Amino acid sequence: MPANDKLLRWIDLIAALLRRRFPVSFSELARDVPAYAHEGAPSETLQRMFERDKDELRSAGIAIETVNGADGEPSQYRLKPEAFYLPYLVLAGADGPSRASSAGEGYRALRTLALPPEEAAMLRRAAERVVALGAPPLTADATRALRKLRYDLPDELPMPANGAADTNGAQFSTLMEAIERAKHVTFTYHSIGRDATESRVVEPYGLVYLTGHWYLVAHEPRVDGIRLFRTTRMRDVRVNSKAPATPDFVVPASFDLKAHARSRQAWELGTGDMEAIDVHFSGRGGDVTAALRLGEALDAGAAHSTQRRFLVRRRDTFLRWLLTFAGDARPVAPPAVVDAWQALVHDTLAAHRESATQGVA
């Protein structure tokens, strides 16, 4: 059977199910699906065709349900709109709903998902950026997301009034050019953690999208380490113009951009710069074994490596996590972190002693 005939039959079947609010038998469905048309009782051939169509649609993710009829037998079918359509998108705010509600008739009779304007705008910009990257699997999903946003919110997604969107767009293109050509990038960067603004020169390796923001993953020669820089805190981004046809650096074969785009631990979240902290583990408990998998081995050649390097954005959160190992984990570098660790241990022990003393009293 030609593929177009099957596709048309599937569309007719889906439309027939969506038009009905209650379960319906195959005989009733056949009235709205020309390919199932029959006189009198449906033939076994048509019934088998329907069963194949139903199973194939289910395997494609269309949740056609089989329910019991009046005789108690599974002989009726239904497709709930909420299991087929995505929620209808609306903007929340002074003039919009603050929670899910009905938006009208037909497609707009679906429950709605109210998005704050800034979140809706962020979703659109993120999808546009992903499409610009040109990665086939991501591009297809991002294109569908844009189609959904443009259908539901065609003229209602505001762009920032300060022109930041245009600046970031140009900046994004500049960074992509530097990555593709392997050229040094110079920019002014504001570090939230130190509350300081300074000039940086880096070797850009790639861009990743984390926790709602784009980050440049780059090697910074002055610290000889991989750093993540939030692009919205980068200013005056410039690509080295000398020897434009010659790369300034070579990305190490061991570098894995996906590792920097993975889900983050609690100490990796936030907007500050990352620092490398080396930790020594002891003991053989399951918690130590799991922790060893989270860091980068420093002595990979050893049979049983006990030291790991962690990239940490929230130092306090990371050190409190180390406390849970009850002595089986301690930082060994850099010195400032070791000092902070010793102070935290001292304060924690003092607090417990004070609590115990008050309990005895």
C-alpha positions in Angstrom: 0.0 0.0 0.0 1.4 3.4 -0.9 2.8 5.3 2.1 0.6 8.3 1.3 -2.6 6.2 1.6 -1.5 5.0 5.1 -0.6 8.5 6.2 -4.0 9.8 5.1 -5.7 6.9 6.9 -3.8 7.7 10.1 -4.8 11.3 9.9 -8.4 10.4 9.4 -8.3 8.0 12.3 -6.6 10.6 14.7 -9.1 13.3 13.6 -12.1 10.9 14.2 -10.9 10.1 17.7 -10.1 13.7 18.7 -13.6 14.8 17.6 -15.2 12.5 20.2 -15.3 13.2 23.9 -16.3 9.6 24.8 -15.0 6.1 23.8 -16.2 4.9 20.5 -16.4 1.5 18.8 -14.6 0.6 15.5 -18.0 0.6 13.7 -18.6 4.2 14.7 -15.0 5.2 13.8 -15.4 3.7 10.3 -18.1 6.3 9.5 -15.4 9.0 9.6 -12.5 7.0 8.1 -13.1 6.3 4.4 -10.5 3.5 4.3 -12.6 1.6 6.9 -15.9 2.2 5.2 -18.1 -0.9 4.9 -21.7 -2.0 4.6 -23.1 -3.9 7.5 -20.7 -5.5 9.9 -17.0 -4.7 9.4 -15.0 -7.4 7.7 -12.1 -9.1 9.5 -9.7 -7.5 7.0 -10.8 -4.0 7.9 -10.6 -4.8 11.6 -7.1 -6.1 11.2 -6.1 -3.0 9.2 -7.5 -0.8 12.1 -5.6 -2.9 14.7 -2.3 -2.5 12.8 -2.9 1.3 12.4 -3.7 1.6 16.1 -0.6 -0.3 17.2 1.7 1.7 14.8 0.3 5.0 16.0 0.8 3.9 19.6 4.4 3.0 18.8 4.8 6.5 17.5 3.7 7.9 20.8 0.0 8.6 20.1 -1.8 7.4 23.2 -4.9 5.7 21.8 -6.6 3.9 24.7 -8.7 0.7 24.6 -11.5 0.7 27.1 -14.3 -1.7 28.0 -17.7 -1.3 26.3 -21.1 -1.8 27.8 -20.6 -5.6 27.6 -17.4 -5.3 29.7 -15.2 -6.3 26.7 -12.3 -4.1 25.5 -14.1 -2.9 22.4 -14.0 0.9 22.4 -11.3 3.4 21.8 -10.5 7.0 22.7 -7.7 9.6 22.3 -7.7 12.4 24.9 -6.7 15.8 23.5 -4.5 16.5 26.5 -2.5 13.3 25.7 -2.1 14.3 22.1 -1.5 18.1 22.1 1.0 20.1 24.0 -0.5 22.7 26.3 -1.5 26.0 24.7 1.1 28.7 25.5 0.1 32.1 26.9 2.0 34.9 28.6 1.6 35.3 32.3 1.5 38.8 33.8 -0.8 41.7 34.5 -2.9 41.0 31.4 -2.5 37.2 31.3 -3.4 34.2 33.4 -1.1 33.2 36.2 -1.9 29.5 36.0 -3.2 26.8 33.7 -6.7 27.5 32.4 -8.9 27.0 29.3 -8.2 29.3 26.5 -11.3 28.9 24.2 -12.6 26.4 21.7 -10.9 23.7 19.7 -7.1 23.7 20.0 -7.5 26.6 22.4 -9.8 24.6 24.6 -6.7 22.8 25.9 -5.2 23.6 29.2 -2.7 26.4 28.9 0.8 26.8 30.2 1.4 30.4 31.3 5.0 31.6 30.9 6.5 34.8 32.3 7.5 37.0 29.3 11.2 36.8 30.1 11.1 33.0 30.2 9.2 32.8 26.9 11.7 35.2 25.3 14.6 33.2 26.7 13.1 30.0 25.2 12.9 31.6 21.8 16.4 32.9 21.9 17.8 29.5 23.1 15.9 27.7 20.3 17.2 30.2 17.7 20.8 29.7 18.9 20.5 25.9 18.7 19.1 26.2 15.1 22.1 28.5 14.3 24.5 25.8 15.5 23.3 23.5 12.7 23.6 20.1 14.6 20.9 18.0 12.8 19.3 16.2 15.8 19.1 19.4 17.9 18.1 21.5 14.9 15.0 19.4 14.3 13.8 19.7 17.9 14.6 23.4 18.2 12.7 24.1 14.9 9.7 22.3 16.3 9.9 24.3 19.5 10.1 27.6 17.5 7.1 26.5 15.4 5.1 26.0 18.7 6.2 29.3 20.1 5.4 31.2 17.0 2.0 29.6 16.6 0.9 30.2 20.2 2.7 33.5 20.8 3.2 35.0 17.3 3.5 38.7 18.4 3.9 38.5 22.1 7.5 37.7 22.8 9.3 40.9 23.9 13.0 41.4 23.3 15.0 43.3 26.0 14.6 47.0 25.7 18.3 47.6 26.4 19.4 45.9 23.1 21.2 43.2 25.0 19.7 40.5 22.6 21.3 42.1 19.5 24.7 42.5 21.3 24.7 38.9 22.5 23.8 37.7 19.1 26.7 39.5 17.5 28.9 38.3 20.4 27.8 34.7 19.9 28.8 34.9 16.2 32.2 36.4 17.1 32.8 33.6 19.6 31.8 30.9 17.0 34.2 32.4 14.5 37.0 32.3 17.0 36.2 28.7 17.9 36.1 27.6 14.2 39.4 29.4 13.4 41.1 28.5 16.7 42.0 32.1 17.4 42.7 33.8 20.7 39.9 35.8 22.2 40.3 38.9 24.3 37.4 40.3 26.4 36.5 42.2 29.6 34.9 39.9 32.2 33.0 40.6 35.4 33.5 37.8 38.0 30.5 37.7 40.4 32.4 35.6 42.9 35.2 38.1 43.3 33.1 41.1 42.3 35.9 42.2 40.0 36.2 43.2 36.3 39.3 42.4 34.4 40.7 41.7 30.9 41.0 38.0 29.9 42.8 36.3 27.0 41.7 32.7 26.3 41.8 29.9 23.8 38.1 29.2 23.0 37.2 25.5 22.8 33.4 25.6 22.5 30.1 26.9 23.7 27.6 25.1 26.0 24.1 26.0 27.2 23.7 25.4 31.0 21.0 26.5 33.5 19.5 29.0 31.1 22.7 30.6 29.9 25.4 30.3 27.3 29.0 29.7 28.5 32.3 29.8 26.7 34.5 26.8 27.5 38.1 28.0 27.1 41.6 27.4 28.2 43.0 30.3 30.1 46.9 30.3 29.8 47.5 32.5 32.8 46.0 29.9 35.1 46.7 26.9 32.8 43.2 25.6 33.2 39.8 25.2 31.6 37.4 27.9 32.6 33.7 28.6 31.9 32.7 32.2 31.1 29.1 33.3 31.0 28.7 35.1 27.7 26.3 37.8 29.2 29.2 39.0 31.4 31.7 39.3 28.6 32.2 42.7 27.1 34.4 44.0 24.2 34.9 40.6 22.7 37.7 40.6 20.1 39.2 37.9 18.0 43.0 38.0 17.3 43.3 39.5 13.9 47.0 38.6 13.3 47.7 35.8 10.9 44.0 35.1 10.2 44.6 32.0 8.2 46.8 30.4 10.9 45.4 28.8 14.1 46.7 30.3 17.4 46.3 27.0 19.3 45.4 23.3 19.0 42.5 21.9 21.0 43.9 18.8 23.0 42.7 15.5 21.7 41.6 14.6 25.2 39.2 17.6 25.4 35.5 16.6 25.6 33.0 19.4 25.2 30.2 17.1 26.2 31.7 16.7 29.7 31.3 20.4 30.2 27.7 20.4 29.0 26.6 17.6 31.3 24.2 18.1 34.3 25.8 19.9 37.2 26.4 19.0 40.8 25.2 21.5 43.5 28.7 23.0 43.8 28.9 23.6 40.0 25.7 25.6 39.8 25.6 29.4 39.8 27.1 32.2 37.8 30.6 32.6 39.3 33.9 31.4 37.8 35.1 27.8 38.5 38.1 26.9 40.5 40.0 23.6 40.6 40.0 21.8 43.9 42.1 18.7 44.5 40.7 16.2 47.0 42.2 13.1 48.7 39.8 10.3 49.5 40.3 7.5 51.9 38.1 4.5 53.0 36.3 2.0 50.9 32.6 2.9 51.5 30.1 3.1 48.7 29.9 6.9 49.2 33.6 7.2 48.5 33.4 5.0 45.4 30.6 7.1 44.0 32.5 10.4 44.7 35.6 9.1 42.9 33.5 8.9 39.7 32.6 12.6 39.9 36.1 14.0 39.8 39.1 13.8 37.4 41.8 11.4 38.5 45.1 13.2 39.2 47.2 10.0 39.4 45.5 8.0 36.7 48.5 5.8 36.3 48.2 4.4 39.9 46.3 1.1 40.4 44.0 2.7 42.9 43.8 6.4 42.4 42.7 8.3 45.6 42.9 11.9 44.4 40.4 13.7 42.3 40.2 17.2 40.8 36.8 19.0 40.9 35.8 22.2 39.1 33.9 24.1 41.7 31.8 27.3 41.4 30.3 27.3 44.9 33.2 26.5 47.3 31.1 26.6 50.5 28.6 24.0 49.1 31.5 21.8 48.0 33.3 21.9 51.3 30.0 21.1 53.2 29.6 18.1 50.8 33.1 16.9 51.8 32.1 17.1 55.5 29.5 14.3 54.9 32.4 11.9 54.4 33.3 12.1 58.1 37.0 12.3 57.5 37.2 10.1 54.4 37.6 13.2 52.1 39.7 16.3 52.5 41.0 19.0 50.1 44.7 19.2 49.5 44.9 22.1 47.0 44.9 25.0 46.5 46.1 26.4 49.9 43.3 28.9 50.2 40.7 26.1 50.0 42.6 24.0 52.5 42.5 27.0 54.9 38.8 27.4 54.3 38.3 23.7 54.9 40.1 23.7 58.2 38.1 26.7 59.4 34.9 25.0 58.4 35.9 21.8 60.3 36.9 23.9 63.4 33.6 25.9 63.4 31.5 22.7 62.8 33.2 20.9 65.8 32.7 23.9 68.0 29.1 24.1 67.1 28.6 20.4 68.0 30.4 20.8 71.3 28.3 23.8 72.2 25.1 21.9 71.3 26.3 18.9 73.4 27.1 21.1 76.4 23.7 22.8 76.2 22.1 19.4 76.1 23.9 18.2 79.3 23.0 21.5 81.1 
